[in-house]
Amino acid sequence: MPTWVPAEPRWRELTKPAHNGGDLDSFRSRLCYTLVSDTLREVDIELIEIKSVRFLCDRPWIPGKRLRPITFLLANFSMQVERFGQVSANGRQSKVATAIELLHEASLVHDDLVDRSEMRRGTPTMQMQHGEGLALLIGDYLVFRGLKLVLDAAETRTDILLAQELANTGLQIAHGEADQLDRYLRRMDPGERMSMASYLDVIAKKTAAFFAGCAECGAALAGAGRQLRAVYREYGMNFGVYFQMSDDLMDVAGNPAVALKSLRNNLTEGTVTLPMIHALALYPGDARLQQLASTGTVDPAAQEDLYRILGSEPVIARCRETMETYFQKAQGLLAQMPVNIYRSGLADLLDYIRYCPWGGLGPALEGKRESRDGKRGRSAGRKGSAGKSKGRTDSEL
């Protein structure tokens, strides 16, 4: 299979030393991370061993925050305390958490291929280092290695069902990504393609279902009944929807130096995002937005102006209102879980993602913006302001 290798000057630019930012250090001091840090160290050891094969060992695997394994572990430990009065980590938890991280890393490798992204966690993406062919095969390898890890450690029927659930979660992710790309390639009806229902269907599959599966699997492994498993699953689903909406907003209003990955990709890729849906609702007469809705593409020359609209305060205010709905749902589900320190960890994890500090979105999600004199000011875009902004002209954005 032919592969593509970047020109030497571009390669040098992309291989400057990576910096994973102060946000990771700050995150590791939070309750949600501290509660499971010992098990996460076991995960790191497992990952090092798995990636010691020749075609992976020279890859600088910059660690992420492990949000999905943390969701799984906190759910599991919270149910263990509820049922047994204490936490007993017997190695099964670390192996499942490792498998979850491998599935996530595989999805990132495949995402970066589809999106043609150059940077991830401050380093060149897999295809930028090794070419598209090997990157695709490495993503596949990580998927199957993760599933094998769970099956090798299986001791009970519950373990086998857990592996099945992880496989279903991986299938949902692939389905969501493929569905998103298919909707773009087929140039489906603009009203359907740009609808909130269609958008939610895609992100539920490609992002939220993974968090839902992690939370439910954690509770199930500790013996939770069907009703409580559903509570944990719905928490993960709403958490994941909010997380993906934050990521969409990051693409138009985030800081790439903080995010440590390529931003402003969605217009080029034809990916429908929350800011696009709200921008079209606010400015239905805008020719650039109409072109985006009808064809999934926009002229390169118009992209900068369109990003200015997508990142405008009226659009961001609408996004905040939509996102808050899912945040509140997740909070309500926390109240239905057993009360212990690990539930507090899940609450802390939800609190962490609320303002997306890893993408430089804090001011936008808090409803703040930079005033013209450089001082912080409260945004005028509180509830109701988005609707009032409909009369603005493009020149005012």
HELIX and SHEET records of a PDB file:
HELIX    1   1 GLU A    8  LEU A   14  1                                   7    
HELIX    2   2 GLY A   21  PHE A   27  1                                   7    
HELIX    3   3 LEU A   31  THR A   34  1                                   4    
HELIX    4   4 SER A   37  ILE A   50  1                                  14    
HELIX    5   5 ARG A   54  CYS A   57  1                                   4    
HELIX    6   6 LEU A   67  PHE A   84  1                                  18    
HELIX    7   7 ARG A   92  ASP A  115  1                                  24    
HELIX    8   8 MET A  126  HIS A  130  1                                   5    
HELIX    9   9 GLU A  132  ASP A  152  1                                  21    
HELIX   10  10 ARG A  157  LEU A  185  1                                  29    
HELIX   11  11 PRO A  190  ARG A  193  1                                   4    
HELIX   12  12 MET A  196  ILE A  203  1                                   8    
HELIX   13  13 ALA A  204  ALA A  208  3                                   5    
HELIX   14  14 ALA A  209  LEU A  221  1                                  13    
HELIX   15  15 ARG A  226  ALA A  253  1                                  28    
HELIX   16  16 PRO A  256  ALA A  259  1                                   4    
HELIX   17  17 ASN A  266  GLU A  269  1                                   4    
HELIX   18  18 LEU A  274  LEU A  282  1                                   9    
HELIX   19  19 ALA A  287  THR A  295  1                                   9    
HELIX   20  20 PRO A  300  LEU A  310  1                                  11    
HELIX   21  21 GLU A  313  LEU A  334  1                                  22    
HELIX   22  22 ILE A  341  ARG A  354  1                                  14    
HELIX   23  23 PRO A  357  GLY A  359  5                                   3    
HELIX   24  24 GLY A  362  LEU A  365  1                                   4    
HELIX   25  25 SER A  385  LYS A  388  1                                   4    
HELIX   26  26 SER A  389  GLY A  391  5                                   3    
HELIX   27  27 ASP A  394  GLU A  396  5                                   3    
SHEET    1   A 2 MET A 119  ARG A 120  0                                        
SHEET    2   A 2 THR A 123  PRO A 124 -1                                        
SHEET    1   B 2 LYS A 368  GLU A 370  0                                        
SHEET    2   B 2 ARG A 376  ARG A 378 -1                                        
END                                                                             
